[in-house]
Amino acid sequence: MKTQFPMKNITPAFLLVLSGIYLLNFTVGVLELPDYLPIIGNLDEAVASLIFISALKHFGVDLTKYLPFGGAEKRAKNRSAQTA
């Protein structure tokens, strides 16, 4: 019996690969916004990183616990549980 790749995983997998390629910059700057533009120049990398991290989280790899702002809610719950 063949196991099939679930349809709900196609979009996150595609976005994971696409944002990974974008962050690795194989396009040599052809497809990205110029970084010398104030604020807008760095938004494309921020959005690609957000998509990459979200797609990884969909597949069970949670990188947000390593980010300083990612686990703030969990840390707050742990602190309140320890003091109670």
N, C-alpha and C positions, 0 to 999 in steps of 0.2 A: 504494500500500500504506500502510495506517495504522500509525503507531507508537503503541504503548500505553504508558501510564505504568506502570512495573513495580510489581507488587503489594507488593514489599518496601519501596517508598518511601512508601506511603500512611501508615503509622503515624508514621514520623519527620516527614513533612510536616505531619500533623495536630498532632503535639506541638509542632512548631516554631511553627506559627501560634497555637496555644492558649497556649503559654508566652509568646510575644511579646505577645499581647493582655493577658495577665495582668501582665506587667512594665510595659507602657505604662499600666496602671491605668485602662482605660476604664470599669471597673465602679465607679469612685469609692469604693472601699473597701467595697463591699457584700459581695464574696466573699472578702475576705482576712481573715486573723487580725489582731486588733488588735496594733499594734507596741509598745504599752506593756506587754505581757506579757513578762516576762523570758525570754530565750532563745527561747521558742516564737514570739514575735512576728516575729522576723526569719528564721525557718526557712522560711517559705513563699516568700519572695523568693529565698532561697538555693537551694531545690529547683527553683523555676521557672528560675533562671539556669542551674543544672546541666543541666536538660532542654534548654534553649535551645541551650547550647553543644554538648551532645552531639548534638543533631539537626543543627546546622550542620556538625559534624565528619563526620556520616554522608554529607552531601552534598559533602564535600571542602573545606569552609571551616574550617580549623583555627585557632581563636582561642587555643588553649592555649599556643601558642608565645609569645604576648604576655603571658601571666600569669606572675608571679614564681615560682610553684610548678609551673607546667605543664610547662616544659621542663627540669626539674631532671635527669631521667635522660639526656636528650640532651646537656645541657651536661657532665655527668659523663663520658659516653662520649667527647665531644670532647676534654676535658681529658686523659683517660687516653691517647687516641690521639696527642695532641700531645707528651706527655712520653715516649712509647715510641719 
